[in-house]
Amino acid sequence: MTAFSVTGGCHCGAVRYRVTAPADEVCHCHCSICRRVHGAAFASFAIVPPKSFIITQGDERLTRYDSTPGVQRYFCSRCGAQVYGDVDSLPDIRFYTIGTLDGGAHPGHAPGKARHIYVGSKMPWWHITDDLPQNDEY
């Protein structure tokens, strides 16, 4: 059996990571904080156990931003790309930005493992057209 492994990194290449487990879940977050941090209609994250997400290069380049109490987001200090985040109240998960994956695809992004969250605060002009589950909150 082949071990699971995908890689990714920030835009400038200073920060690199490896993920050693498939995503437990993929969330497309429509909350106002994710929209502002990413400058987009929503942000997409894969959720894995923290031990399965390994920074392989550029740890010293990461800058921490506490976007709300108990939520830490880690960005490349050179290019500004958000790489991952942690939530104090959910210590068994780490969320990472799937847009930073090499190749852009994630094997954990499968039916039954993806959903839209915080749809109650999505942009009113954005229409969700897929059949993924939608939650008003997390």
C-alpha positions in Angstrom: 0.0 0.0 0.0 1.3 3.4 -1.0 1.6 6.0 1.8 -0.6 9.1 1.3 1.4 12.3 0.6 0.6 15.6 -1.1 2.7 18.7 -1.1 2.1 22.4 -1.4 3.4 25.8 -0.6 2.9 29.6 -0.6 3.0 31.7 -3.8 6.7 32.7 -3.6 7.9 29.2 -2.6 9.5 30.3 0.7 7.1 28.0 2.7 6.6 24.4 1.7 4.6 21.7 3.4 3.6 18.0 3.1 0.3 16.4 4.1 0.5 12.7 5.1 -3.2 11.9 5.5 -6.2 12.5 3.3 -8.6 15.2 4.4 -11.2 14.3 7.0 -13.3 17.0 5.4 -13.1 19.9 2.9 -14.9 23.1 3.8 -15.8 26.0 1.6 -16.1 28.8 4.2 -18.3 31.8 3.4 -17.8 33.7 6.7 -16.9 37.4 6.5 -13.4 36.8 8.1 -12.4 34.2 5.5 -13.7 36.4 2.7 -11.7 39.4 3.9 -8.5 37.4 4.6 -8.6 35.7 1.2 -10.1 38.6 -0.8 -12.5 36.2 -2.3 -16.2 35.1 -2.2 -15.2 32.1 0.0 -12.1 30.2 1.2 -11.5 26.5 0.8 -9.8 24.4 3.4 -8.9 20.8 4.0 -9.1 19.5 7.5 -6.5 17.0 8.8 -4.9 16.0 12.1 -2.2 18.4 13.1 0.5 15.7 13.0 -0.3 15.0 9.4 0.5 18.6 8.2 4.3 19.1 8.2 6.2 22.3 7.3 9.1 21.1 5.3 10.7 24.5 4.4 10.4 28.1 5.6 9.0 27.7 9.1 10.8 30.9 10.0 8.9 32.7 7.2 5.5 32.0 8.7 3.7 34.9 10.4 0.8 34.3 12.8 -2.3 36.3 12.8 -5.1 35.8 15.3 -8.2 36.5 13.2 -10.5 36.0 16.1 -9.9 34.9 19.7 -8.7 31.3 19.6 -8.2 31.1 15.8 -4.6 31.4 14.5 -3.8 31.8 10.8 -0.3 31.3 9.5 0.8 33.3 6.4 4.0 33.6 4.5 5.7 36.8 5.6 7.1 37.4 2.1 4.1 36.8 -0.3 1.2 36.9 2.2 -0.4 33.6 1.2 -2.3 31.9 4.0 -1.0 28.4 4.4 -2.8 26.9 7.4 -4.7 27.6 10.6 -5.5 26.2 14.0 -8.5 26.6 16.3 -8.0 26.4 20.1 -11.4 24.8 20.7 -10.6 22.1 18.0 -7.2 20.9 18.9 -7.5 17.6 16.9 -7.7 19.4 13.6 -5.6 21.7 11.4 -7.1 23.4 8.4 -4.9 24.2 5.4 -5.7 26.1 2.2 -6.3 23.7 -0.6 -5.5 26.4 -3.2 -1.8 26.1 -2.1 -1.6 22.4 -3.0 0.8 21.5 -5.8 -1.4 20.6 -8.8 -4.5 22.1 -7.1 -6.3 18.7 -6.6 -6.9 17.0 -3.3 -7.7 13.3 -3.0 -9.8 13.9 0.0 -12.1 16.2 -2.0 -14.8 13.6 -2.6 -18.5 13.4 -2.3 -19.5 13.1 1.3 -16.3 14.9 2.5 -17.0 18.4 1.3 -19.5 21.1 2.4 -20.1 24.8 2.5 -20.0 26.4 5.9 -21.2 29.8 7.3 -23.5 30.1 4.3 -25.7 32.3 6.5 -23.1 35.1 6.0 -22.2 34.5 2.4 -22.1 37.3 -0.2 -25.6 37.9 -1.3 -24.6 38.0 -5.0 -22.8 34.6 -4.8 -25.0 31.7 -5.8 -23.9 28.2 -4.7 -24.7 26.0 -7.6 -23.3 22.6 -6.5 -25.0 19.9 -4.5 -22.7 19.9 -1.5 -24.3 20.2 1.9 -24.7 23.8 3.2 -24.5 24.8 6.9 -25.4 28.3 8.2 -22.5 27.9 10.7 -19.7 25.4 11.1 
